């Protein structure tokens, strides 16, 4: 693999890790919201970034989905997020 590709990959991984750290802390401060609601409250990352990173954090055992309810943003049934 070329060094430019390795550098680009490392930068993407660094950014993903920064997002996970931010989102874990944000969920700690705003438990029991959906990923869409968290994105609206945050203003820093969009719903797609929350929807991608939160399951990654859950897989590591830091978050869980305590219940499902209608989302305040979409009105559709959605999982909420809380600290494990």
N, CA, C and O atoms as a GROMACS GRO file, in nm:
protein
  336
    1UNK      N    1   0.085  -0.118   0.000
    1UNK     CA    2   0.000   0.000   0.000
    1UNK      C    3   0.089   0.124   0.000
    1UNK      O    4   0.192   0.127   0.068
    2UNK      N    5   0.051   0.224  -0.075
    2UNK     CA    6   0.131   0.345  -0.082
    2UNK      C    7   0.121   0.426   0.047
    2UNK      O    8   0.022   0.419   0.119
    3UNK      N    9   0.226   0.502   0.075
    3UNK     CA   10   0.229   0.580   0.198
    3UNK      C   11   0.116   0.681   0.205
    3UNK      O   12   0.066   0.710   0.313
    4UNK      N   13   0.075   0.737   0.090
    4UNK     CA   14  -0.036   0.832   0.092
    4UNK      C   15  -0.166   0.764   0.131
    4UNK      O   16  -0.249   0.823   0.201
    5UNK      N   17  -0.184   0.641   0.088
    5UNK     CA   18  -0.304   0.566   0.125
    5UNK      C   19  -0.303   0.534   0.274
    5UNK      O   20  -0.406   0.544   0.340
    6UNK      N   21  -0.187   0.496   0.326
    6UNK     CA   22  -0.176   0.468   0.469
    6UNK      C   23  -0.204   0.592   0.552
    6UNK      O   24  -0.270   0.585   0.656
    7UNK      N   25  -0.153   0.705   0.506
    7UNK     CA   26  -0.176   0.830   0.577
    7UNK      C   27  -0.325   0.867   0.576
    7UNK      O   28  -0.380   0.907   0.679
    8UNK      N   29  -0.388   0.852   0.462
    8UNK     CA   30  -0.531   0.883   0.451
    8UNK      C   31  -0.613   0.791   0.542
    8UNK      O   32  -0.705   0.836   0.610
    9UNK      N   33  -0.579   0.663   0.543
    9UNK     CA   34  -0.649   0.567   0.628
    9UNK      C   35  -0.632   0.605   0.775
    9UNK      O   36  -0.728   0.600   0.851
   10UNK      N   37  -0.513   0.642   0.815
   10UNK     CA   38  -0.487   0.681   0.954
   10UNK      C   39  -0.568   0.805   0.991
   10UNK      O   40  -0.619   0.814   1.103
   11UNK      N   41  -0.579   0.900   0.899
   11UNK     CA   42  -0.657   1.021   0.927
   11UNK      C   43  -0.804   0.990   0.944
   11UNK      O   44  -0.870   1.046   1.032
   12UNK      N   45  -0.856   0.900   0.863
   12UNK     CA   46  -0.996   0.860   0.875
   12UNK      C   47  -1.019   0.790   1.009
   12UNK      O   48  -1.120   0.816   1.075
   13UNK      N   49  -0.928   0.704   1.048
   13UNK     CA   50  -0.941   0.634   1.175
   13UNK      C   51  -0.932   0.730   1.293
   13UNK      O   52  -1.005   0.714   1.391
   14UNK      N   53  -0.845   0.828   1.285
   14UNK     CA   54  -0.834   0.929   1.391
   14UNK      C   55  -0.963   1.007   1.405
   14UNK      O   56  -1.010   1.030   1.516
   15UNK      N   57  -1.022   1.047   1.294
   15UNK     CA   58  -1.147   1.123   1.298
   15UNK      C   59  -1.261   1.038   1.353
   15UNK      O   60  -1.342   1.087   1.431
   16UNK      N   61  -1.268   0.912   1.315
   16UNK     CA   62  -1.371   0.822   1.366
   16UNK      C   63  -1.357   0.807   1.518
   16UNK      O   64  -1.457   0.806   1.590
   17UNK      N   65  -1.234   0.795   1.566
   17UNK     CA   66  -1.212   0.783   1.710
   17UNK      C   67  -1.253   0.911   1.783
   17UNK      O   68  -1.312   0.904   1.891
   18UNK      N   69  -1.223   1.027   1.726
   18UNK     CA   70  -1.265   1.154   1.787
   18UNK      C   71  -1.417   1.161   1.795
   18UNK      O   72  -1.473   1.207   1.894
   19UNK      N   73  -1.484   1.114   1.689
   19UNK     CA   74  -1.630   1.114   1.690
   19UNK      C   75  -1.684   1.021   1.798
   19UNK      O   76  -1.780   1.056   1.867
   20UNK      N   77  -1.624   0.903   1.813
   20UNK     CA   78  -1.671   0.808   1.915
   20UNK      C   79  -1.654   0.867   2.055
   20UNK      O   80  -1.744   0.854   2.138
   21UNK      N   81  -1.543   0.931   2.082
   21UNK     CA   82  -1.519   0.993   2.213
   21UNK      C   83  -1.624   1.101   2.239
   21UNK      O   84  -1.684   1.106   2.346
   22UNK      N   85  -1.644   1.188   2.141
   22UNK     CA   86  -1.742   1.296   2.155
   22UNK      C   87  -1.882   1.239   2.178
   22UNK      O   88  -1.952   1.283   2.269
   23UNK      N   89  -1.921   1.143   2.098
   23UNK     CA   90  -2.057   1.090   2.104
   23UNK      C   91  -2.084   1.012   2.232
   23UNK      O   92  -2.194   1.017   2.286
   24UNK      N   93  -1.984   0.941   2.280
   24UNK     CA   94  -2.000   0.870   2.407
   24UNK      C   95  -2.026   0.970   2.520
   24UNK      O   96  -2.116   0.950   2.601
   25UNK      N   97  -1.948   1.076   2.524
   25UNK     CA   98  -1.968   1.179   2.625
   25UNK      C   99  -2.104   1.248   2.606
   25UNK      O  100  -2.173   1.278   2.703
   26UNK      N  101  -2.140   1.273   2.482
   26UNK     CA  102  -2.266   1.341   2.453
   26UNK      C  103  -2.385   1.256   2.498
   26UNK      O  104  -2.481   1.309   2.555
   27UNK      N  105  -2.380   1.126   2.472
   27UNK     CA  106  -2.488   1.038   2.518
   27UNK      C  107  -2.493   1.035   2.671
   27UNK      O  108  -2.601   1.031   2.729
   28UNK      N  109  -2.377   1.038   2.734
   28UNK     CA  110  -2.374   1.041   2.881
   28UNK      C  111  -2.451   1.162   2.934
   28UNK      O  112  -2.518   1.153   3.037
   29UNK      N  113  -2.441   1.273   2.863
   29UNK     CA  114  -2.509   1.396   2.905
   29UNK      C  115  -2.653   1.405   2.856
   29UNK      O  116  -2.730   1.486   2.907
   30UNK      N  117  -2.691   1.322   2.758
   30UNK     CA  118  -2.824   1.328   2.696
   30UNK      C  119  -2.880   1.188   2.675
   30UNK      O  120  -2.913   1.150   2.563
   31UNK      N  121  -2.889   1.111   2.780
   31UNK     CA  122  -2.938   0.974   2.768
   31UNK      C  123  -3.085   0.970   2.726
   31UNK      O  124  -3.160   1.066   2.746
   32UNK      N  125  -3.123   0.858   2.669
   32UNK     CA  126  -3.261   0.826   2.631
   32UNK      C  127  -3.313   0.911   2.516
   32UNK      O  128  -3.433   0.939   2.508
   33UNK      N  129  -3.221   0.950   2.427
   33UNK     CA  130  -3.259   1.017   2.303
   33UNK      C  131  -3.226   0.924   2.186
   33UNK      O  132  -3.141   0.836   2.198
   34UNK      N  133  -3.294   0.946   2.075
   34UNK     CA  134  -3.264   0.871   1.952
   34UNK      C  135  -3.142   0.935   1.884
   34UNK      O  136  -3.101   1.045   1.920
   35UNK      N  137  -3.085   0.865   1.787
   35UNK     CA  138  -2.969   0.921   1.718
   35UNK      C  139  -3.005   1.050   1.644
   35UNK      O  140  -2.923   1.142   1.638
   36UNK      N  141  -3.124   1.058   1.587
   36UNK     CA  142  -3.169   1.181   1.522
   36UNK      C  143  -3.180   1.296   1.622
   36UNK      O  144  -3.139   1.408   1.593
   37UNK      N  145  -3.236   1.267   1.738
   37UNK     CA  146  -3.249   1.370   1.841
   37UNK      C  147  -3.112   1.416   1.891
   37UNK      O  148  -3.089   1.535   1.911
   38UNK      N  149  -3.022   1.320   1.910
   38UNK     CA  150  -2.886   1.354   1.953
   38UNK      C  151  -2.818   1.445   1.852
   38UNK      O  152  -2.751   1.541   1.889
   39UNK      N  153  -2.835   1.415   1.725
   39UNK     CA  154  -2.775   1.498   1.620
   39UNK      C  155  -2.831   1.639   1.623
   39UNK      O  156  -2.756   1.736   1.607
   40UNK      N  157  -2.960   1.652   1.643
   40UNK     CA  158  -3.020   1.786   1.650
   40UNK      C  159  -2.972   1.862   1.772
   40UNK      O  160  -2.946   1.982   1.765
   41UNK      N  161  -2.959   1.793   1.884
   41UNK     CA  162  -2.910   1.858   2.007
   41UNK      C  163  -2.764   1.897   1.993
   41UNK      O  164  -2.722   2.001   2.043
   42UNK      N  165  -2.688   1.815   1.927
   42UNK     CA  166  -2.544   1.836   1.915
   42UNK      C  167  -2.509   1.952   1.822
   42UNK      O  168  -2.437   2.044   1.860
   43UNK      N  169  -2.561   1.946   1.702
   43UNK     CA  170  -2.524   2.047   1.604
   43UNK      C  171  -2.384   2.030   1.548
   43UNK      O  172  -2.347   2.097   1.452
   44UNK      N  173  -2.306   1.940   1.606
   44UNK     CA  174  -2.168   1.918   1.559
   44UNK      C  175  -2.161   1.808   1.453
   44UNK      O  176  -2.090   1.822   1.353
   45UNK      N  177  -2.236   1.700   1.476
   45UNK     CA  178  -2.238   1.588   1.383
   45UNK      C  179  -2.382   1.562   1.339
   45UNK      O  180  -2.476   1.587   1.414
   46UNK      N  181  -2.397   1.513   1.216
   46UNK     CA  182  -2.532   1.489   1.165
   46UNK      C  183  -2.582   1.350   1.206
   46UNK      O  184  -2.510   1.271   1.267
   47UNK      N  185  -2.706   1.324   1.170
   47UNK     CA  186  -2.769   1.198   1.212
   47UNK      C  187  -2.700   1.077   1.153
   47UNK      O  188  -2.700   0.970   1.214
   48UNK      N  189  -2.640   1.092   1.036
   48UNK     CA  190  -2.571   0.980   0.973
   48UNK      C  191  -2.446   0.942   1.053
   48UNK      O  192  -2.415   0.824   1.069
   49UNK      N  193  -2.375   1.041   1.101
   49UNK     CA  194  -2.255   1.014   1.181
   49UNK      C  195  -2.292   0.950   1.314
   49UNK      O  196  -2.227   0.855   1.358
   50UNK      N  197  -2.397   1.001   1.380
   50UNK     CA  198  -2.443   0.938   1.504
   50UNK      C  199  -2.489   0.795   1.477
   50UNK      O  200  -2.456   0.704   1.553
   51UNK      N  201  -2.564   0.775   1.370
   51UNK     CA  202  -2.616   0.641   1.339
   51UNK      C  203  -2.504   0.542   1.307
   51UNK      O  204  -2.520   0.422   1.327
   52UNK      N  205  -2.391   0.591   1.259
   52UNK     CA  206  -2.277   0.503   1.231
   52UNK      C  207  -2.195   0.475   1.356
   52UNK      O  208  -2.159   0.360   1.382
   53UNK      N  209  -2.166   0.577   1.433
   53UNK     CA  210  -2.075   0.562   1.547
   53UNK      C  211  -2.140   0.499   1.671
   53UNK      O  212  -2.074   0.423   1.742
   54UNK      N  213  -2.266   0.529   1.698
   54UNK     CA  214  -2.328   0.475   1.820
   54UNK      C  215  -2.329   0.323   1.824
   54UNK      O  216  -2.297   0.266   1.929
   55UNK      N  217  -2.362   0.252   1.715
   55UNK     CA  218  -2.353   0.106   1.720
   55UNK      C  219  -2.210   0.056   1.742
   55UNK      O  220  -2.189  -0.048   1.804
   56UNK      N  221  -2.111   0.129   1.691
   56UNK     CA  222  -1.972   0.091   1.716
   56UNK      C  223  -1.940   0.100   1.865
   56UNK      O  224  -1.874   0.013   1.920
   57UNK      N  225  -1.988   0.205   1.928
   57UNK     CA  226  -1.965   0.222   2.073
   57UNK      C  227  -2.041   0.115   2.150
   57UNK      O  228  -1.990   0.061   2.249
   58UNK      N  229  -2.164   0.084   2.106
   58UNK     CA  230  -2.243  -0.021   2.170
   58UNK      C  231  -2.171  -0.155   2.162
   58UNK      O  232  -2.172  -0.231   2.258
   59UNK      N  233  -2.109  -0.184   2.049
   59UNK     CA  234  -2.038  -0.312   2.030
   59UNK      C  235  -1.923  -0.327   2.129
   59UNK      O  236  -1.885  -0.439   2.162
   60UNK      N  237  -1.868  -0.216   2.174
   60UNK     CA  238  -1.760  -0.219   2.273
   60UNK      C  239  -1.812  -0.225   2.416
   60UNK      O  240  -1.734  -0.232   2.511
   61UNK      N  241  -1.946  -0.223   2.432
   61UNK     CA  242  -2.007  -0.241   2.563
   61UNK      C  243  -2.033  -0.114   2.642
   61UNK      O  244  -2.071  -0.122   2.759
   62UNK      N  245  -2.013   0.003   2.583
   62UNK     CA  246  -2.031   0.128   2.657
   62UNK      C  247  -2.173   0.182   2.651
   62UNK      O  248  -2.215   0.256   2.741
   63UNK      N  249  -2.248   0.146   2.547
   63UNK     CA  250  -2.385   0.195   2.530
   63UNK      C  251  -2.480   0.078   2.513
   63UNK      O  252  -2.439  -0.033   2.480
   64UNK      N  253  -2.609   0.105   2.536
   64UNK     CA  254  -2.712   0.007   2.505
   64UNK      C  255  -2.838   0.082   2.465
   64UNK      O  256  -2.846   0.204   2.478
   65UNK      N  257  -2.936   0.007   2.417
   65UNK     CA  258  -3.063   0.064   2.374
   65UNK      C  259  -3.172   0.022   2.471
   65UNK      O  260  -3.226  -0.088   2.460
   66UNK      N  261  -3.205   0.109   2.569
   66UNK     CA  262  -3.299   0.070   2.672
   66UNK      C  263  -3.443   0.051   2.624
   66UNK      O  264  -3.516  -0.034   2.676
   67UNK      N  265  -3.485   0.128   2.525
   67UNK     CA  266  -3.622   0.111   2.473
   67UNK      C  267  -3.637   0.176   2.336
   67UNK      O  268  -3.549   0.246   2.288
   68UNK      N  269  -3.750   0.150   2.278
   68UNK     CA  270  -3.787   0.207   2.149
   68UNK      C  271  -3.910   0.296   2.171
   68UNK      O  272  -4.000   0.261   2.246
   69UNK      N  273  -3.910   0.410   2.104
   69UNK     CA  274  -4.023   0.502   2.115
   69UNK      C  275  -4.028   0.588   1.989
   69UNK      O  276  -3.934   0.588   1.910
   70UNK      N  277  -4.137   0.663   1.970
   70UNK     CA  278  -4.141   0.753   1.854
   70UNK      C  279  -4.033   0.861   1.868
   70UNK      O  280  -4.019   0.923   1.973
   71UNK      N  281  -3.958   0.880   1.761
   71UNK     CA  282  -3.852   0.982   1.758
   71UNK      C  283  -3.916   1.120   1.753
   71UNK      O  284  -4.013   1.142   1.680
   72UNK      N  285  -3.862   1.213   1.830
   72UNK     CA  286  -3.912   1.349   1.830
   72UNK      C  287  -3.882   1.425   1.702
   72UNK      O  288  -3.940   1.530   1.677
   73UNK      N  289  -3.792   1.373   1.621
   73UNK     CA  290  -3.756   1.438   1.495
   73UNK      C  291  -3.839   1.383   1.380
   73UNK      O  292  -3.898   1.458   1.303
   74UNK      N  293  -3.843   1.250   1.368
   74UNK     CA  294  -3.909   1.187   1.254
   74UNK      C  295  -4.050   1.137   1.284
   74UNK      O  296  -4.130   1.121   1.192
   75UNK      N  297  -4.080   1.112   1.411
   75UNK     CA  298  -4.208   1.055   1.447
   75UNK      C  299  -4.212   0.904   1.431
   75UNK      O  300  -4.310   0.840   1.470
   76UNK      N  301  -4.109   0.847   1.374
   76UNK     CA  302  -4.102   0.702   1.354
   76UNK      C  303  -4.045   0.634   1.477
   76UNK      O  304  -3.974   0.696   1.556
   77UNK      N  305  -4.077   0.508   1.493
   77UNK     CA  306  -4.026   0.430   1.604
   77UNK      C  307  -3.874   0.417   1.592
   77UNK      O  308  -3.823   0.381   1.486
   78UNK      N  309  -3.802   0.448   1.701
   78UNK     CA  310  -3.656   0.446   1.698
   78UNK      C  311  -3.601   0.405   1.833
   78UNK      O  312  -3.666   0.424   1.936
   79UNK      N  313  -3.480   0.348   1.832
   79UNK     CA  314  -3.412   0.309   1.956
   79UNK      C  315  -3.357   0.433   2.025
   79UNK      O  316  -3.314   0.529   1.961
   80UNK      N  317  -3.360   0.428   2.157
   80UNK     CA  318  -3.294   0.532   2.235
   80UNK      C  319  -3.159   0.480   2.281
   80UNK      O  320  -3.134   0.359   2.278
   81UNK      N  321  -3.072   0.571   2.324
   81UNK     CA  322  -2.936   0.535   2.362
   81UNK      C  323  -2.909   0.577   2.506
   81UNK      O  324  -2.952   0.683   2.550
   82UNK      N  325  -2.836   0.492   2.579
   82UNK     CA  326  -2.800   0.521   2.717
   82UNK      C  327  -2.666   0.453   2.749
   82UNK      O  328  -2.623   0.361   2.678
   83UNK      N  329  -2.603   0.499   2.854
   83UNK     CA  330  -2.477   0.439   2.898
   83UNK      C  331  -2.505   0.302   2.958
   83UNK      O  332  -2.605   0.281   3.027
   84UNK      N  333  -2.415   0.209   2.932
   84UNK     CA  334  -2.429   0.072   2.984
   84UNK      C  335  -2.390   0.069   3.131
   84UNK      O  336  -2.395  -0.036   3.194
   0.00000   0.00000   0.00000
